[in-house]
Amino acid sequence: MSRSSGKKRRATLPLVGIVAVVALSRWRLLTSIWRRLPLRSVSAKAAVAIDQTVGWHRLPVPFGLATLVGLRIKMREKNFYDTSHLPTIAPSQTAAGQVSTRYLTARSPDGTDNDLSQPAMGSAGTRFGRNVPLDHAYPGSDLLEPNPRTISRTLMTRETFEPATTINLLVASWIQFMVRDWISHGKSPKESPFELPLQQDDPWPVRPMRILRTPPDPTRPPGNDGGPPTYINHETHWWDGSQIYGSNTAHQAIVRSGEQGKLRVDADGFPVTVPFSSPEHPAKVPGFWVGLAMMQTLFTREHNAICDRFRAEYPSWSDDELFDHARLVNTALLAKIHTVEWTPAIISHPTTRIALRANWFGLQGERLAKAFGRLSGSEVFSGIPGSETDHFGVPYSLTEEFVAVYRMHPLIPDDFTFRSVTDDTSIQERTFPELAGPNALVVLGQVPMADLFYSFGIAHPGAVQLHNFPRALQTFERPDKILVDLAATDILRMRELGVPRYNEFRTLIQRRPVKSFEELTDNPVWTEELRQVYDGDIDRVDLMVGMFAEPRPKGFGFSDTAFRIFILMASRRLNSDRFFTIDFTPQVYTQVGLDWIENNSMTSVLLRHFPALAPSLRNVENAFAPWTRTAA
């Protein structure tokens, strides 16, 4: 930009501000009327009808945005269901208690005290909620039909890797990193597993195939109490960085250094946790791999960098004060990156790019937000951060349906090539099992972290579709030596947890059910495969299978059906959290902290800790889009 054009842009900002203030007065009047008239409900019904008839993604952007807003209103009315009221042998999840003074302005280790009127809400050890009515949340009598192993072999197996070419492999690392913050059903008991019969030509080494069950809810009384099964989240339900900081005081004590608010890192900058001899070491927990370790390392270092900034500004602060403020800022930065970078990258439709960024900045946009702050109390106009806390009449929790739509294992390739960020030369090639569990530590010791990030930045993940499930994950040995077919496990897990099958699910989230296999997918080969596996009954199709089969809107890396839960829950996680709403203030975060959140992105975080990545990121607008390859 020339110097004169820069002056012109600065000169227009006051004019933009005047226009915004005038518009704001009218906006407040309109939103006040909107909240009080039945027009709001009527518009939501109209949005559902338009979407079911035309499809939001086929509309011009302004009308598509209005339709998405209407769909969200309707789903907020129809798709939040509380399970905490079901019979329990534990203390009430909504009982008020004594709140520590410290946690009035800081996140607690276990997620308690976020909602001060209901301190247990969203904490570790509380139940998952539902996005479907509870009478639709029972597991069916046909848990093993069709056989999940048959579905895995027939519909999921990857013969040829199908890449998602508009995004890079960091997308896969990131979403697992996020999931580790949000959800865990805990360790499955090894007693009484599901037993799946196998076809004669099935190469599985043990017959029958055994799949471990989800741990039962220890807060439910024994016997049939008339309600659907419930399950416990062992992580906090909040978006609070628990994949870094832990979900209890014991874990937090392990990762904290006890000095300057910082987290423990070794001489090479890697997070320090329990000794490797411990079964709780991250590398021995199922799901650990290089991609996850990269993100954990990056944002552990980011926490410590934030501590350095706070310590320079507030030299008298204690270790706890530095830690608490750095955690708030680091966590909010994670939420911002997910909201305005990761999600718009993987669902890069023109309408959703605006809609998702509006969750953070509002329709006023980032530029006005930076120049003038919030111009309205409305989340639509000025974004959710800094707005009023809202649970929409239902105690906050993550849901089993939210868990279901995040089962995106096709993102993972089977084969990886690591290259030098300096000149793009090949360093080594690995298969996924060579990057997982304790093997990941070997790779982390051999390949510099900057080269790992560069290699992921120039590579593509897999498309989330049928016949693209990683073969390595269909016969995968966990660190505890248990052999799993993760595709079959994902199918059975959804059934076990009472997540409705595809057509019923669509109906319950305001979508029309499909009437035929031809309507489900535009791939004629898949049509016949689906028809054979499900014996011609479209209503038996599993949710994951349907989501992987259906055509996707332009720019989408996953299904429109999954996106409906995103419409609802992406904002819900912000709306219900006081640290993103009423306490997203300088009084709690400090202005230094808010400035850090505002002025940083995934790109700036990467460059702060790995400046060698600058040439490959120079012309990249979104760090989750493909990077520029370097050359000698």
C-alpha positions, 0 to 999 in steps of 0.5 A: 500500500502506498503512503497516500493510500494509507492516509486516505484509509485513515481519513475515512475511519472517522466517517465510517465511525459516524455512519456506524453510530447512526446505524447503531441507533437504528439497529438498537431500535430494530433489535428491541422490536425484534426481541419482542414480536413474534416476527422472530419466531416467524422468521425462524420458521421461514428460514427452515422452510427456505433451507429445506426447499432451496438450501441456504448455500444456494442463496445469495450471501445476504439471504444465506446469512439471514437463513443461517441466523433463522436456523440458529434461532430455531435450533436454539428453541428445539435442540438443547436438552438437559440430562442433569435432571435425570435421576442421580446418586451424586449431588445436584449438578446445579447446586450453589456452593462457596466460590473461591475469590480467586475464581471470580476472575480466573478459570478454575482447574476443573471448570467449576465456578464459571456460572456463579449461580450454578458452580458445577455447570460444565465442570469435569465429571458432569454429564453430556447433554443432548441436541435431540429430544431425550425420547430419541436418545436411546440406543436401538435394539439393533446395535450390531446391525448392520455389522459395523465391521462390514460397514468399515470394510465395504464403505470406509476403506481407503483404496486411494487417498482423496486429499482435501486440497483447499486446506493443509494438514494442520487442520487435522492436528488442530481439531484433535487438539481442540477435541482433547480440550472438550470431550472425553468419555473416560477409559473403557472397561475391558470387561463385557466388550461388544462382540462382532461376528466376522465374515469368513474372508475377514483378515482380523486376527481375533474372532470375534472382533471385540470393541470396548464399551463406553464407561457407564455413568457412575452418577446414575442409580442402578436399574431402569429409572425411565430415562435414556442412558447418560455419560460423563465428560471427564474433561471440562465442557468449557473452551478453557484449554484443558488439553494444556492445563488439565481438568483437575488440580493434580494435572495442573500441578504437574504442568505448572513450573511454579515460577513466573506463571509458566508451564514446564518445558524441557531444554528443547522446549517440549512440554514436561508432564509425568515421567515416561514410566507412568501409564499416564504419560501422553505418549501412552494415552490412545490418540497421541501422535506427532500432530497433536504433540506439535499443537501442545508444544506450540501453545505451551510456548505461547502461554509462556510468551504471554507470561513474559509479556504480563511480567514485563507489564506487571512485575509485582504479580505473583506466580498465580496471577501470571498463570491465571491471566496467561491462561485466560488469554491463551484460551481466548486466542485458541477460541478465536483461531478456531472461530475465525481461521480453522472453521472458515478454512474447512468450510470455506463457503462465501456465506459461512466465512462471513457467518463464522467470523461474525460469531467473533466480530459480529456483522460490524466486522473486524475493522470496525471492531478494532477501531471502535470496539463493540457498537451494540449489545447484539451478538449478531451485530457486534459478536459474542465476545463481550455480549451477555451470557446466555444459556438459552434456558438449558444448563450448558454442556457439550452433547453426544451429538456434538461428539458424533459430528467431530468424528473426522478420522478421514482427515488423517493420511496414511503416509507422511513426508517430512521436508526441510523448511529451508530448501524443501528437501525430503528429510524422511518418510513415515507411515501413521503408526510410526508417528503415533504413541511412543513412536511419536517421541522418536520423530520429535527427537529427529525432525526439528519442530519448524520442519514438522510445521512446514511439512504439515503446512504444505501437505493436505489432509484427507477429504471427509467422505466414504472410502477415505478412512485411514487404513492404518486406523482400521487395524491400529494397535493402541499403546496398551496393545489393544487392536482396534478398527476405529471405523467400526468403533466410531459406527458402534459408538454412535449407536451405543450412545443413542445418537440417532441414525442419519434420517432421524437425525436430519429430521430432528435438526430441522432438515428433511430426511432423504427418501432414497439412496440416490438422493443421499449421494450423487455417486452411483457406486456408493449408491449401490454399496449403501443399498446392499449394506443397509438391505435397501432401507434408507432409514437404517443408514448410520449418521456417520455413513450418511454424513460421509456420503452426502454431497457437500456445499461448495468449499465444505470439507465436511457435510452440511448435516454436521454443519447444523450442529456447528451452527448451534454449538459453535456459538453456544460454547461462547454464549454460555461462558462468562469469560467470553461474555460478561467477563471478556473485559479489561478488568478481568483480562487486562487491556494488555491481554485483550490486545494480545488476543486482538492482534494475534492469529495462528500465523503470528503464533507460528512465526513468534516461535518458529520464525524460519516459517516466514517465507512459506507463510508470507503470502498465505491469508489463513494458516490452515490453507496450503502454504508456499513451498520453499526452494534452495 
